[in-house]
Amino acid sequence: MNSSYIFWPVLAQVLLTLIVFVVLGVRKAKAVKAGEVNRKAAALNNREWPEDVVKVSNNIANQFEFPVLFYVLCLVLHNINAVGMAALVLAWLFALSRFAHAYVHIGSNYVPMRMRLFLVGCLILIGMLILVASELATHIVGVLPVPEFRTNFSC
């Protein structure tokens, strides 16, 4: 399988981050236009913004937490040429879980659902970590020289 396929779910995650930035800009512009925020105070304190802006801002911070681990794992998989069907499925599931998490976070912000989606993403990352570790171990074993054992013990 082509190792570059792993970058499609990575690009999906990057797209999500950019979409959330656009949503933040739109919501901030709407709040300023409606006079819902003191811009001087909000420049120094994110909590001065209305709740719908703060939710998006908090979600952007989330996009630079777990996804960073995802990017690293995908790069390792690519670099050791270990992208297979399992890696691709896990990568896509992670990206989709992040879209679902962002949708809930910037929408209803229903915490029990957000927590479930967070845990799903966490479990997927653990699965990817196990896969990467397994692949690395296989590559290391394949690279190490096999020790030679002497069968003749005579002096």
C-alpha positions in Angstrom: 0.0 0.0 0.0 1.2 3.5 -0.7 2.4 5.1 2.5 1.2 8.5 1.4 -2.4 7.5 1.9 -1.9 8.2 5.6 -1.8 11.9 4.8 -5.5 12.0 3.7 -6.9 11.7 7.2 -4.1 14.1 8.3 -5.3 16.6 5.8 -8.9 16.1 7.0 -7.8 17.0 10.5 -5.9 20.1 9.2 -9.1 21.0 7.3 -11.1 20.7 10.5 -8.8 23.0 12.3 -9.1 25.6 9.6 -12.9 25.3 9.5 -13.0 25.9 13.3 -10.8 29.0 12.8 -13.2 30.4 10.2 -16.2 29.7 12.5 -14.4 31.5 15.3 -13.8 34.6 13.0 -17.5 34.6 11.9 -18.7 34.3 15.5 -16.4 37.0 16.8 -17.4 39.4 13.9 -21.1 38.7 14.7 -20.5 39.4 18.5 -18.6 42.7 17.7 -21.3 43.8 15.3 -24.0 43.1 17.8 -22.2 45.0 20.5 -22.0 41.9 22.7 -18.4 42.3 23.7 -16.0 45.0 25.0 -13.2 44.6 22.5 -10.6 46.1 24.7 -11.4 43.7 27.5 -11.7 40.8 25.2 -8.3 41.5 23.7 -6.7 40.4 27.0 -9.3 38.0 28.3 -10.9 35.3 26.1 -13.7 34.9 28.7 -15.0 38.4 27.9 -16.5 37.0 24.6 -20.0 35.5 24.5 -20.3 31.8 25.2 -20.7 30.8 21.6 -17.3 32.4 20.8 -15.6 30.9 23.9 -16.8 27.4 22.9 -15.1 27.7 19.5 -12.0 29.2 21.0 -11.7 26.3 23.4 -12.2 23.9 20.6 -9.3 25.4 18.7 -7.1 24.8 21.7 -8.3 21.2 21.6 -7.2 20.9 17.9 -3.6 21.4 19.1 -3.7 18.8 21.8 -4.6 15.2 20.8 -4.2 15.8 17.1 -0.5 16.7 17.6 0.0 13.1 18.8 -2.0 11.9 15.8 0.3 13.8 13.4 3.4 12.3 15.0 2.0 8.8 14.8 1.1 9.2 11.1 4.5 10.6 10.3 6.2 7.6 12.0 4.0 5.2 10.1 4.9 6.9 6.8 8.6 7.1 7.6 8.9 3.4 8.4 6.7 2.5 5.4 4.2 0.8 7.7 0.9 2.2 6.4 -1.5 -0.6 6.0 -5.3 -1.0 6.1 -5.3 -1.0 10.0 -3.4 2.3 10.1 -5.6 3.9 7.6 -8.8 2.8 9.3 -7.6 4.0 12.6 -6.4 7.3 11.2 -9.7 8.0 9.4 -11.7 7.0 12.6 -9.6 9.4 14.6 -10.2 12.3 12.1 -13.9 11.5 12.1 -14.0 11.4 15.9 -12.4 14.9 15.9 -15.1 16.2 13.5 -17.8 14.8 15.7 -16.2 16.2 18.9 -15.8 19.6 17.3 -19.4 19.6 16.1 -20.7 18.8 19.7 -18.2 21.2 21.3 -19.0 24.3 19.2 -22.7 23.4 19.0 -24.7 22.0 22.0 -21.5 21.5 24.1 -23.2 18.6 25.8 -20.4 17.4 28.0 -21.3 13.7 28.4 -21.3 13.3 24.6 -18.1 15.3 24.3 -16.5 13.1 26.8 -17.6 9.9 25.0 -16.2 11.3 21.7 -13.0 12.3 23.4 -12.6 8.8 24.8 -13.2 7.3 21.4 -10.4 9.5 20.0 -8.2 8.5 22.9 -8.8 4.8 22.4 -8.1 5.2 18.7 -4.8 7.0 19.4 -3.8 4.2 21.8 -4.6 1.7 19.1 -2.4 3.7 16.7 0.4 3.8 19.3 0.3 0.0 19.7 0.3 -0.4 15.9 3.3 2.0 15.6 5.2 0.3 18.5 4.5 -3.1 16.9 5.7 -2.0 13.5 8.8 -0.3 15.0 9.6 -3.5 16.9 9.2 -5.6 13.8 11.5 -3.2 11.9 14.1 -3.2 14.6 14.1 -7.0 14.8 14.4 -7.1 11.0 17.4 -4.8 11.0 19.4 -6.3 13.9 22.0 -8.9 12.9 21.2 -12.4 13.9 23.9 -13.7 16.4 25.9 -16.7 15.2 26.1 -19.6 17.6 29.1 -21.9 17.4 28.1 -25.5 17.5 31.6 -26.8 17.7 32.9 -26.3 21.3 36.3 -27.8 20.8 39.3 -25.8 21.7 
